[in-house]
Amino acid sequence: MIELQNVSMGYGGIELLTEMTLKLVPGSFHFLTGPSGAGKTSFLKLCYAELLPSAGFVNLFGQDVRQMGRDDIARTRQRIGVVHQDCQFLDHLPMTENVALPITVSGRTPDMAELRELLAWVGLRGQANALPPELSGGERQRAALARAVIMSPEVILADEPTGNVDWEMSKRLLALLIELNKMGKTVVIATHDLNLIRHAKSQVSARVLRIQNRRLHLAGADL
């Protein structure tokens, strides 16, 4: 699905990530850890072609990103749902329209019954008509997850999805991501919260990846 082969990348001539190799297979569940500034967000951006490697190869669903045009990348991104660390919404639109934006931008008309079902799944049935500023941090994160999965992607990449919420909401968000994985989705969660990883271990077979000293280390299922 997503494969990195000896990938390096950096900014302004400074290498941030070095010789990273990883293959994300269908239905796998990964946690990505590492200190602040280690490059977790950049790693995720490589996985959905927001960034290109300075060396090595990134293959998305069998295609080399360097050989893909803008339209190819746009189509491929429909197969990857991304939950950003700082989720952004259009404050003048109700949550139903914000969550449906990926479908609207693709030129399709959202199925309102499916949209209501999705909002109910993330626990936002009562906030369907609320504006983003009216939502709590946890509600915004759940809305961001709903928006990430509305196109039925095969891969979910979540960048610190529990970073701004309390422990109870963290567990709730994790439960939703585990449920997606049990539906066959590949899930990668970037987090610095080791308690979240420990909590997940009894519920899902997860592999822990660490970025340390610019390199990716495979830590198996153990912390």
N, CA, C and O of each residue as an XYZ file, in Angstrom:
892
protein
N       0.836     -1.203      0.000
C       0.000      0.000      0.000
C       0.873      1.255      0.000
O       0.884      2.027     -0.958
N       1.603      1.435      1.105
C       2.560      2.537      1.204
C       3.907      1.934      1.555
O       4.033      1.194      2.530
N       4.915      2.257      0.750
C       6.237      1.669      0.964
C       7.315      2.731      0.821
O       7.343      3.468     -0.165
N       8.192      2.806      1.795
C       9.343      3.692      1.756
C      10.597      2.834      1.646
O      10.778      1.879      2.402
N      11.465      3.187      0.694
C      12.700      2.431      0.487
C      13.892      3.381      0.579
O      14.105      4.211     -0.305
N      14.659      3.251      1.648
C      15.862      4.067      1.855
C      15.583      5.554      1.662
O      16.331      6.256      0.982
N      14.508      6.016      2.264
C      14.053      7.392      2.062
C      14.776      8.356      2.996
O      14.901      8.107      4.195
N      15.246      9.453      2.428
C      15.792     10.567      3.193
C      15.100     11.840      2.735
O      14.695     11.951      1.578
N      14.966     12.805      3.647
C      14.433     14.108      3.250
C      14.885     15.146      4.262
O      15.225     14.828      5.402
N      14.878     16.401      3.813
C      15.302     17.477      4.694
C      14.826     18.813      4.191
O      14.157     18.906      3.162
N      15.178     19.850      4.929
C      14.813     21.222      4.574
C      16.077     22.072      4.530
O      16.939     21.968      5.403
N      16.174     22.903      3.516
C      17.280     23.856      3.448
C      18.647     23.228      3.544
O      19.563     23.807      4.128
N      18.791     22.042      2.973
C      20.077     21.369      2.994
C      20.381     20.615      4.277
O      21.434     19.989      4.397
N      19.467     20.672      5.234
C      19.650     19.951      6.502
C      18.791     18.696      6.474
O      17.570     18.780      6.337
N      19.418     17.541      6.604
C      18.688     16.283      6.529
C      17.926     16.037      7.832
O      18.494     16.082      8.923
N      16.616     15.774      7.688
C      15.766     15.541      8.849
C      15.510     14.047      9.066
O      15.504     13.569     10.200
N      15.302     13.327      7.983
C      15.057     11.891      8.051
C      16.058     11.190      7.144
O      16.363     11.675      6.054
N      16.570     10.047      7.595
C      17.668      9.384      6.887
C      17.371      7.906      6.659
O      17.035      7.182      7.597
N      17.494      7.464      5.419
C      17.479      6.047      5.036
C      16.370      5.259      5.732
O      16.625      4.259      6.402
N      15.156      5.725      5.562
C      14.010      5.062      6.195
C      13.392      4.047      5.246
O      13.144      4.347      4.078
N      13.147      2.854      5.750
C      12.522      1.802      4.968
C      11.363      1.218      5.769
O      11.540      0.811      6.917
N      10.191      1.178      5.169
C       9.001      0.656      5.845
C       7.955      0.295      4.804
O       7.814      0.974      3.786
N       7.225     -0.777      5.068
C       6.103     -1.174      4.217
C       4.866     -1.298      5.084
O       4.827     -2.102      6.016
N       3.854     -0.498      4.772
C       2.579     -0.568      5.472
C       1.667     -1.513      4.700
O       1.288     -1.227      3.564
N       1.321     -2.623      5.308
C       0.506     -3.621      4.617
C      -0.960     -3.428      5.000
O      -1.252     -2.834      6.038
N      -1.884     -3.920      4.177
C      -3.315     -3.766      4.478
C      -3.684     -4.329      5.846
O      -3.286     -5.437      6.204
N      -4.449     -3.552      6.600
C      -4.946     -4.002      7.884
C      -3.976     -3.896      9.036
O      -4.295     -4.340     10.139
N      -2.800     -3.326      8.824
C      -1.820     -3.201      9.909
C      -2.120     -1.977     10.760
O      -2.827     -1.063     10.335
N      -1.568     -1.975     11.969
C      -1.767     -0.883     12.917
C      -0.401     -0.498     13.470
O       0.301     -1.332     14.042
N      -0.030      0.760     13.298
C       1.278      1.236     13.736
C       1.131      2.472     14.615
O       0.282      3.330     14.371
N       1.973      2.544     15.641
C       2.193      3.785     16.366
C       3.552      4.331     15.959
O       4.516      3.579     15.816
N       3.625      5.645     15.772
C       4.875      6.315     15.424
C       5.239      7.246     16.567
O       4.506      8.191     16.862
N       6.372      6.983     17.213
C       6.783      7.785     18.353
C       8.110      8.483     18.052
O       8.728      8.277     17.008
N       8.515      9.307     19.001
C       9.764     10.039     18.861
C       9.635     11.382     19.541
O       8.522     11.880     19.711
N      10.748     11.984     19.936
C      10.689     13.283     20.619
C      10.142     14.371     19.706
O      10.119     14.233     18.483
N       9.709     15.443     20.328
C       9.229     16.590     19.562
C      10.317     17.072     18.615
O      11.471     17.228     19.012
N       9.943     17.307     17.358
C      10.911     17.754     16.363
C      11.663     16.639     15.680
O      12.542     16.895     14.857
N      11.328     15.390     16.012
C      12.052     14.257     15.425
C      11.702     14.042     13.959
O      12.474     13.433     13.218
N      10.540     14.540     13.536
C      10.151     14.377     12.141
C       8.928     13.505     11.928
O       8.719     13.001     10.824
N       8.109     13.315     12.964
C       6.922     12.468     12.832
C       5.946     13.028     11.802
O       5.439     12.290     10.957
N       5.686     14.321     11.870
C       4.751     14.931     10.911
C       5.309     14.860      9.494
O       4.570     14.590      8.547
N       6.604     15.099      9.346
C       7.223     15.010      8.017
C       7.138     13.590      7.472
O       6.911     13.392      6.279
N       7.319     12.609      8.339
C       7.205     11.214      7.923
C       5.804     10.944      7.383
O       5.652     10.328      6.328
N       4.777     11.404      8.107
C       3.412     11.197      7.636
C       3.180     11.912      6.305
O       2.490     11.388      5.430
N       3.755     13.105      6.150
C       3.586     13.837      4.889
C       4.227     13.092      3.718
O       3.728     13.163      2.595
N       5.315     12.386      3.965
C       5.896     11.543      2.925
C       4.918     10.442      2.519
O       4.874     10.034      1.358
N       4.132      9.963      3.492
C       3.220      8.844      3.245
C       1.997      9.240      2.427
O       1.310      8.372      1.888
N       1.712     10.549      2.324
C       0.609     10.951      1.443
C       1.050     11.997      0.414
O       0.244     12.767     -0.107
N       2.354     11.995      0.142
C       2.934     12.781     -0.952
C       2.759     14.285     -0.788
O       2.741     15.020     -1.776
N       2.631     14.748      0.454
C       2.690     16.186      0.706
C       4.140     16.654      0.623
O       4.419     17.793      0.249
N       5.060     15.753      0.979
C       6.492     15.988      0.821
C       7.069     14.893     -0.062
O       6.571     13.767     -0.078
N       8.118     15.232     -0.794
C       8.809     14.255     -1.629
C      10.183     13.960     -1.034
O      10.797     14.846     -0.440
N      10.666     12.754     -1.179
C      11.980     12.413     -0.619
C      13.101     13.080     -1.398
O      12.982     13.310     -2.601
N      14.185     13.386     -0.707
C      15.370     13.894     -1.383
C      16.236     12.745     -1.883
O      17.091     12.924     -2.750
N      15.997     11.552     -1.317
C      16.692     10.339     -1.772
C      15.802      9.150     -1.450
O      14.973      9.214     -0.543
N      15.976      8.075     -2.189
C      15.158      6.899     -1.977
C      13.839      6.981     -2.726
O      13.634      7.870     -3.553
N      12.945      6.041     -2.426
C      11.691      5.931     -3.163
C      10.510      5.799     -2.209
O      10.582      5.097     -1.200
N       9.414      6.493     -2.548
C       8.138      6.321     -1.865
C       7.140      5.805     -2.889
O       6.918      6.438     -3.921
N       6.541      4.661     -2.606
C       5.540      4.078     -3.484
C       4.189      4.093     -2.792
O       4.041      3.578     -1.684
N       3.207      4.685     -3.451
C       1.846      4.713     -2.941
C       0.983      3.832     -3.820
O       0.751      4.150     -4.987
N       0.508      2.734     -3.272
C      -0.347      1.807     -3.994
C       0.277      1.397     -5.326
O      -0.390      1.342     -6.359
N       1.586      1.108     -5.266
C       2.290      0.599     -6.436
C       2.826      1.656     -7.382
O       3.379      1.309     -8.425
N       2.681      2.937     -7.055
C       3.170      4.008     -7.922
C       4.276      4.802     -7.225
O       4.152      5.162     -6.054
N       5.341      5.065     -7.950
C       6.419      5.906     -7.454
C       5.940      7.357     -7.462
O       5.524      7.873     -8.500
N       5.999      8.014     -6.299
C       5.454      9.369     -6.205
C       6.165     10.333     -7.148
O       5.578     11.325     -7.581
N       7.419     10.049     -7.467
C       8.151     10.951     -8.372
C       7.626     10.872     -9.799
O       7.851     11.779    -10.601
N       6.930      9.793    -10.110
C       6.386      9.625    -11.458
C       4.914     10.026    -11.540
O       4.304      9.934    -12.605
N       4.348     10.465    -10.432
C       2.921     10.795    -10.388
C       2.699     12.280    -10.656
O       3.408     13.134    -10.124
N       1.704     12.568    -11.488
C       1.306     13.946    -11.731
C       0.363     14.436    -10.645
O      -0.021     13.682     -9.751
N      -0.003     15.704    -10.734
C      -0.875     16.293     -9.711
C      -2.212     15.565     -9.610
O      -2.702     15.316     -8.508
N      -2.804     15.224    -10.749
C      -4.092     14.518    -10.733
C      -3.944     13.123    -10.138
O      -4.825     12.656     -9.416
N      -2.831     12.458    -10.442
C      -2.592     11.126     -9.879
C      -2.487     11.194     -8.360
O      -3.041     10.354     -7.651
N      -1.773     12.201     -7.871
C      -1.614     12.357     -6.424
C      -2.964     12.655     -5.774
O      -3.277     12.117     -4.711
N      -3.766     13.516     -6.413
C      -5.087     13.854     -5.864
C      -5.969     12.613     -5.767
O      -6.666     12.419     -4.770
N      -5.940     11.775     -6.798
C      -6.744     10.554     -6.765
C      -6.239      9.592     -5.696
O      -7.027      8.953     -4.999
N      -4.927      9.498     -5.575
C      -4.354      8.592     -4.577
C      -4.677      9.053     -3.172
O      -4.907      8.224     -2.292
N      -4.699     10.352     -2.941
C      -4.989     10.866     -1.607
C      -6.420     10.549     -1.168
O      -6.710     10.547      0.028
N      -7.304     10.285     -2.109
C      -8.654      9.883     -1.740
C      -8.654      8.519     -1.060
O      -9.627      8.139     -0.408
N      -7.558      7.789     -1.218
C      -7.439      6.466     -0.595
C      -6.736      6.541      0.767
O      -6.531      5.526      1.432
N      -6.370      7.776      1.165
C      -5.653      7.986      2.428
C      -6.369      9.073      3.223
O      -6.480     10.208      2.759
N      -6.845      8.742      4.395
C      -7.476      9.735      5.264
C      -6.471     10.275      6.258
O      -5.751      9.503      6.891
N      -6.409     11.586      6.404
C      -5.426     12.213      7.287
C      -6.140     13.016      8.376
O      -6.984     13.865      8.086
N      -5.792     12.736      9.627
C      -6.259     13.532     10.757
C      -5.085     14.395     11.199
O      -4.122     13.896     11.782
N      -5.171     15.683     10.920
C      -4.055     16.581     11.213
C      -4.006     16.943     12.693
O      -5.024     16.932     13.385
N      -2.816     17.259     13.158
C      -2.634     17.627     14.556
C      -3.452     18.861     14.913
O      -4.073     18.910     15.975
N      -3.456     19.842     14.048
C      -4.222     21.067     14.256
C      -5.339     21.087     13.220
O      -5.193     21.657     12.138
N      -6.455     20.456     13.569
C      -7.534     20.310     12.584
C      -8.160     21.668     12.264
O      -8.524     22.425     13.164
N      -8.278     21.957     10.989
C      -8.807     23.230     10.525
C     -10.184     23.024      9.895
O     -10.396     22.089      9.123
N     -11.110     23.911     10.239
C     -12.452     23.866      9.666
C     -12.818     25.245      9.125
O     -12.173     26.242      9.450
N     -13.849     25.289      8.303
C     -14.396     26.557      7.831
C     -15.441     26.998      8.845
O     -16.505     26.389      8.957
N     -15.130     28.059      9.583
C     -15.939     28.423     10.741
C     -17.360     28.861     10.396
O     -18.233     28.863     11.264
N     -17.600     29.237      9.126
C     -18.943     29.697      8.762
C     -19.850     28.559      8.300
O     -21.029     28.780      8.022
N     -19.309     27.350      8.218
C     -20.107     26.210      7.769
C     -20.436     25.296      8.944
O     -19.585     25.091      9.811
N     -21.657     24.737      8.998
C     -21.976     23.763     10.052
C     -21.139     22.504      9.888
O     -20.556     22.269      8.829
N     -21.084     21.702     10.935
C     -20.207     20.539     10.923
C     -20.580     19.541      9.819
O     -19.692     18.892      9.266
N     -21.853     19.404      9.490
C     -22.212     18.481      8.411
C     -21.484     18.863      7.125
O     -20.956     17.997      6.428
N     -21.456     20.144      6.814
C     -20.813     20.591      5.578
C     -19.297     20.519      5.687
O     -18.624     20.213      4.703
N     -18.750     20.795      6.866
C     -17.305     20.677      7.055
C     -16.845     19.239      6.877
O     -15.850     18.978      6.201
N     -17.567     18.309      7.482
C     -17.196     16.899      7.373
C     -17.338     16.408      5.934
O     -16.565     15.563      5.481
N     -18.324     16.939      5.221
C     -18.593     16.498      3.846
C     -17.690     17.161      2.808
O     -17.787     16.838      1.624
N     -16.815     18.080      3.222
C     -16.001     18.831      2.264
C     -15.221     17.950      1.284
O     -15.200     18.274      0.096
N     -14.576     16.851      1.710
C     -13.847     16.031      0.733
C     -14.738     15.524     -0.397
O     -14.305     15.451     -1.547
N     -15.973     15.178     -0.075
C     -16.899     14.723     -1.115
C     -17.307     15.890     -2.005
O     -17.341     15.761     -3.229
N     -17.618     17.031     -1.388
C     -18.039     18.205     -2.151
C     -16.943     18.666     -3.104
O     -17.213     18.986     -4.262
N     -15.700     18.697     -2.610
C     -14.579     19.134     -3.445
C     -14.362     18.185     -4.615
O     -13.913     18.605     -5.681
N     -14.676     16.916     -4.423
C     -14.509     15.947     -5.506
C     -15.607     16.044     -6.563
O     -15.582     15.323     -7.561
N     -16.578     16.945     -6.338
C     -17.626     17.154     -7.326
C     -18.854     16.290     -7.140
O     -19.748     16.289     -7.987
N     -18.908     15.547     -6.029
C     -20.050     14.690     -5.773
C     -20.987     15.332     -4.761
O     -20.617     16.279     -4.067
N     -22.193     14.809     -4.687
C     -23.176     15.279     -3.711
C     -23.187     14.329     -2.526
O     -23.384     13.127     -2.706
N     -22.982     14.835     -1.328
C     -22.959     13.943     -0.160
C     -24.295     13.242      0.050
O     -25.355     13.829     -0.171
N     -24.238     12.001      0.472
C     -25.425     11.257      0.874
C     -25.722     11.633      2.320
O     -24.974     11.265      3.225
N     -26.814     12.368      2.538
C     -27.081     12.914      3.866
C     -27.339     11.824      4.897
O     -26.989     11.983      6.067
N     -27.947     10.720      4.477
C     -28.192      9.628      5.421
C     -26.863      9.030      5.889
O     -26.685      8.754      7.076
N     -25.934      8.832      4.953
C     -24.624      8.298      5.320
C     -23.852      9.292      6.180
O     -23.126      8.904      7.095
N     -24.017     10.575      5.877
C     -23.327     11.608      6.645
C     -23.840     11.631      8.083
O     -23.048     11.727      9.020
N     -25.149     11.545      8.263
C     -25.715     11.521      9.615
C     -25.242     10.279     10.377
O     -24.965     10.337     11.575
N     -25.154      9.154      9.658
C     -24.682      7.923     10.289
C     -23.226      8.058     10.738
O     -22.851      7.581     11.809
N     -22.413      8.711      9.908
C     -21.008      8.917     10.252
C     -20.873      9.819     11.470
O     -20.072      9.538     12.362
N     -21.644     10.894     11.519
C     -21.593     11.799     12.674
C     -22.050     11.083     13.941
O     -21.506     11.316     15.021
N     -23.048     10.216     13.810
C     -23.496      9.441     14.971
C     -22.394      8.496     15.431
O     -22.213      8.290     16.632
N     -21.653      7.918     14.482
C     -20.579      6.979     14.822
C     -19.500      7.646     15.667
O     -18.956      7.023     16.579
N     -19.186      8.906     15.372
C     -18.171      9.620     16.155
C     -18.782     10.365     17.339
O     -18.084     11.100     18.038
N     -20.080     10.177     17.566
C     -20.722     10.784     18.723
C     -21.067     12.247     18.568
O     -21.110     12.989     19.549
N     -21.317     12.669     17.324
C     -21.617     14.089     17.075
C     -22.991     14.294     16.446
O     -23.209     15.283     15.747
N     -23.911     13.374     16.687
C     -25.248     13.520     16.114
C     -25.878     14.847     16.528
O     -26.498     15.528     15.711
N     -25.718     15.208     17.794
C     -26.337     16.431     18.293
C     -25.628     17.706     17.876
O     -26.160     18.800     18.065
N     -24.427     17.579     17.309
C     -23.672     18.768     16.889
C     -23.659     18.935     15.369
O     -22.846     19.695     14.842
N     -24.531     18.248     14.669
C     -24.504     18.268     13.203
C     -24.616     19.672     12.633
O     -23.993     19.977     11.616
N     -25.396     20.526     13.270
C     -25.611     21.873     12.751
C     -24.795     22.928     13.486
O     -24.954     24.124     13.242
N     -23.926     22.487     14.381
C     -23.094     23.433     15.136
C     -21.977     23.974     14.254
O     -21.511     23.302     13.333
N     -21.558     25.197     14.551
C     -20.405     25.779     13.870
C     -19.131     25.352     14.605
O     -19.169     25.126     15.814
N     -18.006     25.237     13.897
C     -16.766     24.774     14.539
C     -16.387     25.504     15.821
O     -15.951     24.843     16.764
N     -16.527     26.855     15.918
C     -16.141     27.513     17.171
C     -16.978     27.084     18.372
O     -16.587     27.320     19.515
N     -18.126     26.454     18.124
C     -19.004     26.036     19.211
C     -18.617     24.665     19.781
O     -19.187     24.226     20.780
N     -17.662     23.997     19.154
C     -17.291     22.652     19.571
C     -16.127     22.661     20.555
O     -15.282     23.556     20.530
N     -16.098     21.656     21.418
C     -14.966     21.467     22.315
C     -13.800     20.862     21.538
O     -13.948     20.477     20.378
N     -12.637     20.781     22.189
C     -11.475     20.198     21.531
C     -11.707     18.749     21.124
O     -11.341     18.340     20.023
N     -12.319     17.974     22.018
C     -12.593     16.580     21.707
C     -13.587     16.418     20.577
O     -13.447     15.524     19.743
N     -14.590     17.278     20.548
C     -15.582     17.230     19.464
C     -14.940     17.583     18.132
O     -15.262     16.984     17.105
N     -14.040     18.545     18.144
C     -13.348     18.919     16.902
C     -12.491     17.756     16.395
O     -12.446     17.494     15.193
N     -11.810     17.060     17.312
C     -10.987     15.932     16.897
C     -11.834     14.807     16.317
O     -11.437     14.176     15.338
N     -12.993     14.552     16.907
C     -13.872     13.516     16.372
C     -14.446     13.927     15.014
O     -14.636     13.091     14.130
N     -14.721     15.232     14.862
C     -15.175     15.718     13.557
C     -14.069     15.579     12.516
O     -14.334     15.252     11.359
N     -12.825     15.831     12.934
C     -11.696     15.686     12.015
C     -11.546     14.237     11.571
O     -11.225     13.967     10.414
N     -11.781     13.299     12.499
C     -11.712     11.886     12.139
C     -12.831     11.526     11.165
O     -12.608     10.788     10.205
N     -14.034     12.047     11.413
C     -15.149     11.786     10.497
C     -14.827     12.295      9.092
O     -15.088     11.614      8.100
N     -14.264     13.487      9.021
C     -13.912     14.057      7.710
C     -12.828     13.224      7.028
O     -12.829     13.081      5.805
N     -11.899     12.673      7.820
C     -10.806     11.890      7.246
C     -11.290     10.577      6.644
O     -10.675     10.061      5.711
N     -12.388     10.032      7.168
C     -12.829      8.711      6.707
C     -14.039      8.768      5.790
O     -14.519      7.722      5.352
N     -14.545      9.951      5.490
C     -15.792     10.048      4.734
C     -15.657      9.506      3.312
O     -16.653      9.103      2.711
N     -14.448      9.491      2.771
C     -14.236      8.955      1.422
C     -13.913      7.458      1.442
O     -13.497      6.893      0.430
N     -14.106      6.824      2.598
C     -13.803      5.396      2.776
C     -12.371      5.061      2.365
O     -12.161      4.189      1.522
N     -11.386      5.742      2.949
C      -9.988      5.485      2.582
C      -9.532      4.120      3.083
O     -10.140      3.526      3.974
N      -8.456      3.647      2.489
C      -7.880      2.369      2.896
C      -6.846      2.544      4.012
O      -6.542      1.603      4.745
N      -6.313      3.757      4.127
C      -5.276      4.056      5.119
C      -5.698      5.291      5.913
O      -6.183      6.268      5.342
N      -5.511      5.240      7.235
C      -5.769      6.389      8.099
C      -4.447      6.801      8.741
O      -3.808      5.992      9.415
N      -4.033      8.046      8.539
C      -2.836      8.601      9.160
C      -3.281      9.678     10.149
O      -3.887     10.672      9.748
N      -2.989      9.491     11.423
C      -3.434     10.431     12.451
C      -2.224     11.036     13.151
O      -1.420     10.325     13.754
N      -2.106     12.350     13.064
C      -0.957     13.065     13.619
C      -1.319     13.647     14.982
O      -2.022     14.655     15.059
N      -0.846     13.022     16.051
C      -1.126     13.451     17.422
C      -2.628     13.728     17.630
O      -2.994     14.813     18.082
N      -3.492     12.763     17.307
C      -4.940     13.028     17.384
C      -5.447     13.256     18.801
O      -6.531     13.809     18.988
N      -4.669     12.830     19.809
C      -5.109     12.999     21.196
C      -4.276     14.035     21.934
O      -4.345     14.127     23.159
N      -3.498     14.810     21.208
C      -2.564     15.734     21.844
C      -3.214     16.853     22.625
O      -2.609     17.385     23.556
N      -4.455     17.229     22.265
C      -5.095     18.382     22.904
C      -6.364     18.015     23.656
O      -7.208     18.875     23.909
N      -6.506     16.733     24.017
C      -7.715     16.309     24.715
C      -7.326     15.545     25.982
O      -6.177     15.134     26.144
N      -8.307     15.361     26.883
C      -8.030     14.666     28.138
C      -7.974     13.155     27.916
O      -8.211     12.662     26.813
N      -7.657     12.436     28.990
C      -7.428     10.996     28.868
C      -8.692     10.246     28.437
O      -8.614      9.331     27.617
N      -9.838     10.618     28.971
C     -11.072      9.919     28.602
C     -11.375     10.104     27.115
O     -11.790      9.163     26.438
N     -11.166     11.320     26.614
C     -11.403     11.551     25.190
C     -10.330     10.861     24.350
O     -10.613     10.405     23.242
N      -9.110     10.780     24.861
C      -8.053     10.062     24.154
C      -8.444      8.608     23.945
O      -8.267      8.062     22.856
N      -8.975      7.980     24.991
C      -9.395      6.585     24.886
C     -10.551      6.439     23.904
O     -10.635      5.446     23.181
N     -11.431      7.417     23.878
C     -12.574      7.358     22.954
C     -12.106      7.459     21.501
O     -12.578      6.721     20.635
N     -11.185      8.369     21.248
C     -10.642      8.501     19.895
C      -9.882      7.247     19.484
O      -9.997      6.781     18.350
N      -9.105      6.708     20.418
C      -8.370      5.481     20.130
C      -9.324      4.349     19.791
O      -9.062      3.576     18.869
N     -10.432      4.238     20.525
C     -11.411      3.182     20.262
C     -11.963      3.284     18.842
O     -12.182      2.265     18.186
N     -12.188      4.504     18.369
C     -12.690      4.693     17.001
C     -11.654      4.245     15.977
O     -11.994      3.613     14.977
N     -10.394      4.574     16.229
C      -9.334      4.186     15.305
C      -9.126      2.668     15.311
O      -8.860      2.075     14.266
N      -9.246      2.049     16.473
C      -9.143      0.592     16.544
C     -10.306     -0.058     15.797
O     -10.125     -1.067     15.116
N     -11.487      0.519     15.925
C     -12.648     -0.009     15.200
C     -12.420      0.070     13.691
O     -12.766     -0.859     12.961
N     -11.848      1.162     13.228
C     -11.533      1.286     11.802
C     -10.548      0.208     11.368
O     -10.684     -0.375     10.293
N      -9.559     -0.049     12.215
C      -8.579     -1.080     11.896
C      -9.237     -2.446     11.809
O      -8.898     -3.241     10.933
N     -10.168     -2.726     12.700
C     -10.872     -4.008     12.680
C     -11.781     -4.150     11.458
O     -12.196     -5.255     11.106
N     -12.084     -3.020     10.815
C     -12.839     -3.029      9.555
C     -11.909     -3.237      8.359
O     -12.359     -3.267      7.214
N     -10.599     -3.381      8.633
C      -9.647     -3.649      7.569
C      -8.790     -2.473      7.148
O      -7.974     -2.597      6.234
N      -8.965     -1.318      7.809
C      -8.177     -0.138      7.455
C      -6.769     -0.234      8.049
O      -6.585     -0.744      9.155
N      -5.797      0.254      7.312
C      -4.443      0.414      7.839
C      -4.397      1.716      8.625
O      -4.848      2.752      8.136
N      -3.857      1.674      9.836
C      -3.861      2.848     10.717
C      -2.440      3.147     11.190
O      -1.716      2.252     11.625
N      -2.055      4.422     11.096
C      -0.785      4.897     11.658
C      -1.107      6.096     12.546
O      -1.688      7.081     12.090
N      -0.723      5.999     13.821
C      -0.951      7.086     14.774
C       0.395      7.620     15.243
O       1.173      6.894     15.861
N       0.668      8.872     14.956
C       1.860      9.534     15.499
C       1.494     10.089     16.864
O       0.537     10.853     16.991
N       2.248      9.712     17.880
C       1.940     10.167     19.237
C       3.191     10.145     20.103
O       4.113      9.361     19.875
N       3.201     11.022     21.101
C       4.255     10.990     22.114
C       3.726     10.368     23.398
O       4.458     10.252     24.381
N       2.442      9.964     23.393
C       1.775      9.469     24.595
C       1.956      7.961     24.731
O       1.222      7.188     24.116
N       2.931      7.542     25.534
C       3.190      6.117     25.707
C       2.053      5.424     26.449
O       1.839      4.226     26.265
N       1.317      6.165     27.289
C       0.174      5.558     27.972
C      -0.901      5.142     26.962
O      -1.570      4.125     27.140
N      -1.055      5.927     25.920
C      -2.029      5.587     24.876
C      -1.628      4.282     24.186
O      -2.474      3.430     23.913
N      -0.343      4.134     23.908
C       0.143      2.915     23.266
C      -0.066      1.714     24.182
O      -0.516      0.657     23.740
N       0.264      1.884     25.461
C       0.081      0.779     26.408
C      -1.388      0.394     26.514
O      -1.719     -0.788     26.607
N      -2.264      1.385     26.500
C      -3.698      1.124     26.586
C      -4.186      0.356     25.358
O      -5.096     -0.466     25.457
N      -3.583      0.625     24.215
C      -4.021     -0.019     22.974
C      -3.569     -1.463     22.867
O      -4.196     -2.261     22.170
N      -2.483     -1.808     23.554
C      -1.861     -3.115     23.343
C      -2.772     -4.287     23.668
O      -2.636     -5.360     23.080
N      -3.698     -4.092     24.599
C      -4.604     -5.180     24.957
C      -5.774     -5.304     23.982
O      -6.562     -6.247     24.061
N      -5.879     -4.345     23.064
C      -7.041     -4.311     22.188
C      -6.703     -4.554     20.722
O      -7.572     -4.949     19.945
N      -5.468     -4.325     20.343
C      -5.111     -4.420     18.932
C      -3.651     -4.832     18.818
O      -2.830     -4.494     19.670
N      -3.339     -5.563     17.761
C      -1.954     -5.949     17.504
C      -1.268     -4.794     16.792
O      -1.426     -4.606     15.586
N      -0.507     -4.029     17.555
C       0.099     -2.808     17.014
C       1.617     -2.913     17.033
O       2.210     -3.484     17.948
N       2.217     -2.355     16.014
C       3.673     -2.275     15.949
C       4.091     -0.850     16.270
O       3.469      0.112     15.820
N       5.137     -0.730     17.045
C       5.616      0.590     17.460
C       6.845      0.959     16.644
O       7.818      0.206     16.585
N       6.787      2.118     16.022
C       7.912      2.660     15.261
C       8.454      3.865     16.024
O       7.690      4.638     16.602
N       9.762      4.016     16.021
C      10.370      5.177     16.670
C      11.253      5.917     15.668
O      11.998      5.301     14.905
N      11.157      7.241     15.683
C      12.116      8.059     14.949
C      13.116      8.591     15.968
O      12.759      9.327     16.887
N      14.349      8.212     15.791
C      15.408      8.638     16.710
C      16.689      8.848     15.915
O      17.096      7.998     15.123
N      17.313      9.998     16.142
C      18.542     10.343     15.412
C      18.333     10.239     13.903
O      19.187      9.729     13.177
N      17.186     10.731     13.446
C      16.816     10.843     12.034
C      16.463      9.497     11.396
O      16.114      9.454     10.216
N      16.545      8.420     12.139
C      16.294      7.100     11.565
C      15.043      6.463     12.163
O      14.632      6.779     13.279
N      14.456      5.561     11.391
C      13.264      4.850     11.823
C      13.666      3.507     12.425
O      14.370      2.717     11.796
N      13.208      3.261     13.654
C      13.511      2.018     14.342
C      12.220      1.224     14.533
O      11.212      1.769     14.984
N      12.252     -0.044     14.194
C      11.106     -0.909     14.362
C      11.195     -1.558     15.726
O      12.133     -2.304     16.008
N      10.205     -1.269     16.585
C      10.276     -1.738     17.966
C       9.339     -2.906     18.226
O       9.141     -3.283     19.382
N       8.762     -3.484     17.194
C       7.842     -4.604     17.382
C       6.635     -4.164     18.163
O       6.160     -3.040     18.004
N       6.132     -5.045     19.011
C       4.933     -4.703     19.804
C       5.289     -4.162     21.175
O       4.403     -3.755     21.927
N       6.583     -4.149     21.518
C       6.990     -3.751     22.865
C       7.444     -2.305     22.902
O       7.953     -1.766     21.919
N       7.248     -1.684     24.069
C       7.725     -0.316     24.261
C       9.138     -0.333     24.823
O       9.723      0.725     25.057
